[in-house]
Amino acid sequence: MAEMTNTDATESRASRKMREGLVVSDKMQKTVVVAIERRVPHPVYGKMVTRTKKYKAHDEENSAKLGDRVRIVETRPLSKDKRWRLVEIVERAR
């Protein structure tokens, strides 16, 4: 087996999925629910349809509030539903 070097570890870190979305719930402690919207063509008709998926993300400082646009990154499982971590708040809610 080849040993993992430092460069291999940083390359695997760089390949983590990043998503940007809207905070739809901040009621839990150290957790926010982020809704990610993506536009895909309808399989039969070709019209663009909006698909929404919600992710639970870990927010260590409880800094994100309802309506904020945030960036989240994939991480190891933190709980039953949490596999994402809050990286930054892109835009505060008005």
C-alpha positions in Angstrom: 0.0 0.0 0.0 1.3 3.5 -0.8 1.6 5.9 2.0 -0.5 9.0 2.0 1.6 12.1 1.8 0.7 15.6 2.9 -0.2 16.6 -0.7 -2.7 13.7 -1.0 -4.5 14.8 2.2 -4.8 18.4 1.0 -6.1 17.3 -2.4 -8.8 15.2 -0.8 -9.8 18.2 1.3 -10.0 20.4 -1.8 -12.5 18.0 -3.4 -15.2 18.5 -0.8 -18.6 19.6 -2.0 -19.6 23.2 -1.4 -23.1 24.5 -1.7 -24.7 28.0 -1.3 -28.2 28.4 0.0 -30.7 30.2 2.2 -31.2 29.5 6.0 -34.8 28.4 6.4 -34.6 27.5 10.1 -32.3 28.4 13.0 -34.4 27.0 15.9 -31.9 24.3 16.9 -28.7 24.8 18.9 -25.6 24.9 16.7 -27.6 23.7 13.7 -29.2 25.5 10.8 -31.4 24.1 8.0 -30.2 25.4 4.6 -32.4 25.2 1.5 -30.4 24.7 -1.7 -32.2 25.5 -5.0 -31.1 24.1 -8.4 -32.7 24.5 -11.8 -33.0 21.3 -13.9 -34.8 20.7 -17.2 -38.0 18.6 -16.9 -37.2 15.1 -18.2 -40.1 15.1 -20.7 -41.0 18.7 -21.5 -37.6 20.3 -21.2 -38.9 23.3 -19.2 -36.6 24.5 -16.4 -38.0 23.3 -13.0 -36.7 24.5 -9.6 -35.7 21.7 -7.3 -35.2 22.4 -3.6 -33.3 20.2 -1.1 -32.8 21.0 2.6 -29.6 20.2 4.5 -28.8 20.4 8.2 -25.5 22.2 8.7 -23.4 22.6 11.9 -23.1 26.2 13.0 -20.7 26.2 16.0 -21.2 29.9 17.0 -25.0 30.1 16.2 -24.1 33.0 14.0 -26.4 32.3 11.0 -30.0 33.7 11.3 -33.2 33.1 9.3 -32.9 34.4 5.7 -29.1 34.6 5.6 -27.4 33.3 2.4 -24.7 30.9 3.6 -22.0 28.6 2.2 -21.8 25.1 3.5 -19.2 22.3 3.0 -19.5 18.6 3.2 -17.9 16.9 6.3 -18.0 13.7 8.3 -21.3 12.7 9.9 -21.8 14.9 12.9 -25.2 13.4 13.9 -28.0 11.3 12.4 -28.9 14.0 9.8 -25.9 16.5 9.9 -23.3 15.9 7.2 -22.5 19.6 6.4 -20.7 22.4 8.1 -21.2 26.2 7.8 -18.2 27.9 6.3 -19.3 31.5 5.9 -22.2 33.8 5.8 -22.2 35.3 2.3 -25.0 37.8 2.8 -27.0 38.8 5.9 -30.8 38.9 5.8 -32.3 42.4 5.5 
